[in-house]
Amino acid sequence: MYVSPNFPTKTALKKAVAAGEEVTVFAPGLGTPKENGVETIEGPHYPKPHTWYAQVVVENGKVVKVKS
């Protein structure tokens, strides 16, 4: 699972969510992510190597909290 936009670091993701920016989850070729609930994501996007992982809370298709 990935988030859009593509964040280079987990810190950048946390700051964007805290600032109220729209962040969504997607899963290329893996099905549909949950509309509401907890998802595990990784970043940055392929083909760059994944350097961070996080659990996020999704509500109505948008990330509202970064748990770890």
GIFEN-V596364 format. One record per residue. N is the residue number from 0. RES is the residue in three letters. BURIAL is + if it has 16 or more other C-alpha atoms within 10 Angstrom, else -. D_CENTER is the distance of its C-alpha to the mean C-alpha in Angstrom with 1 decimal. Layout:
N:RES:BURIAL:D_CENTER, N:RES:BURIAL:D_CENTER
//
This chain:
0:MET:+:7.3, 1:TYR:+:5.2, 2:VAL:+:3.5, 3:SER:-:6.8, 4:PRO:-:8.4, 5:ASN:-:8.4, 6:PHE:+:8.6, 7:PRO:-:11.4, 8:THR:-:10.9, 9:LYS:+:9.0, 10:THR:-:11.7, 11:ALA:-:10.9, 12:LEU:+:7.4, 13:LYS:+:9.6, 14:LYS:-:12.3, 15:ALA:+:10.7, 16:VAL:+:9.6, 17:ALA:-:13.1, 18:ALA:-:14.7, 19:GLY:-:13.8, 20:GLU:-:12.1, 21:GLU:-:10.6, 22:VAL:+:6.9, 23:THR:+:6.4, 24:VAL:+:5.2, 25:PHE:+:7.9, 26:ALA:-:10.1, 27:PRO:-:12.9, 28:GLY:-:16.1, 29:LEU:-:14.8, 30:GLY:-:15.3, 31:THR:-:13.5, 32:PRO:+:10.6, 33:LYS:+:11.8, 34:GLU:+:12.7, 35:ASN:-:13.1, 36:GLY:-:12.4, 37:VAL:+:10.3, 38:GLU:+:8.0, 39:THR:+:7.6, 40:ILE:+:5.3, 41:GLU:+:7.1, 42:GLY:+:8.0, 43:PRO:+:9.7, 44:HIS:+:10.4, 45:TYR:-:13.7, 46:PRO:-:16.5, 47:LYS:-:15.7, 48:PRO:-:15.7, 49:HIS:-:12.6, 50:THR:-:13.4, 51:TRP:-:10.6, 52:TYR:+:8.9, 53:ALA:+:7.5, 54:GLN:-:7.9, 55:VAL:+:6.4, 56:VAL:+:9.0, 57:VAL:+:8.9, 58:GLU:-:12.2, 59:ASN:-:13.8, 60:GLY:+:10.8, 61:LYS:+:9.0, 62:VAL:+:6.7, 63:VAL:+:9.9, 64:LYS:+:9.6, 65:VAL:+:8.2, 66:LYS:-:10.8, 67:SER:-:11.3
//
